Amino acid sequence: MLLSVIVPCYNESDVIEKTWTRLTTVISENGKKEKYDYELIFIDDGSKDDTLAKVEKMAEQDRHVKYISFSRNFGKEAAMYAGLTYASGDGVVIMDADLQHPPELIPQMISRWQDGYDQVICKRNRKGDKASKAWSARLYYRLVNHLVDVEMEDGVGDFRLLSRKAVDALLSMTEYNRFSKGLFSWIGFKQTFIHYENQAREGGSSKWSLKRLLQYGIDGIMSFNDKPLRICFWMGGLLFVFGAIYLTVIFIQILLHGVDVPGYFTTIFAILMIGGVQLLSIGVLGEYIGRIYYEVKKRPPFLVDKTNIEKEKKP
């Protein structure tokens, strides 16, 4: 049996060697006990520090270390897809490089996988998070689960073990605009959860700016449903109904009392309300058209600059 561990990296020089050490300690001991081999696949997502240099040095010292280096930064979604594409394991673990995903859970994940589960999902609590962050996350997942066609849970991220069947299912979906949280839910298969305490970063800083978080949130809403388009349709319909009622009332008043001076507030309100709905609808349409635009180009989701993995595993 072979276990693959995928570790996307972007400017993780401060922690990458510690991650390797802890992974090696945990998996080598468990591998001897459970009689399996393993590979650690580090995906350098166009880092600007010496992350790649350290990974290459690790590969020279440890035959289990594999690496893929992108030609530029393509994002974490592309890094995970590359890792799944190159992974040879019967089971594949995805985890972050900053040790917020504790490697010590991997033996427990393997045990659940051997019990017949295709997805062993690690779910963290929000202990230690700011109250505003925890509240906004709960609000986001509540909103998303009312809009999208798959179920997503707060505290569930990319940290999980996938069977080869689940990996092949994910690789069969070749869309350019990937939202892995949704894809993991969409493929289904037999799932189980492991709960763990929220962990602080062991080094470096978060790469998620407010702008990237907002874009990621929009991707989650847009990627798995067409409900925003339907919302625009119903908003337009409601405005039409309100407008018809308003015109009817005005017409009756004219018949009963004659022509009155039109109100400034009413005119401005109507212009702003209708204009706002129109711009919102155009924006929603633009998001969907933009995704179609990228999909029809059929560009690869990533380009490899350097790797020590055999060429036949390249997409």
Buried (B, 14 or more C-beta within 10 A) or exposed (E): EBBBBBBBBBBBBBBBBBBBEBBBEBBEEBBEEBEBEBBBBBBBBBBEBEBBEBBBBBBEEEEBBBBBBBEEBBBBBBBBBBBBBBBBBBBBBBBBBBBBBBBEBBBBBBBBBEEEBBBBBBBBEBEEEEEEEBEEBEEBBEEBEEBBEBEBEBBBBBBBBBBBEBBEBBEEEEEBBBBBBBBBBBBEEEBBBBEBEEBEBBBBEEBEEEEEEEEBBEBBBBBBBEBBBEBBEEBBEEBEEEEEEEEEEEEEEEEEEEEEEEEEEEEEEBEEEBEEBBEBBEEBEEBEEEBEEEEEEEEEBBEBEEBEBEEEEEE
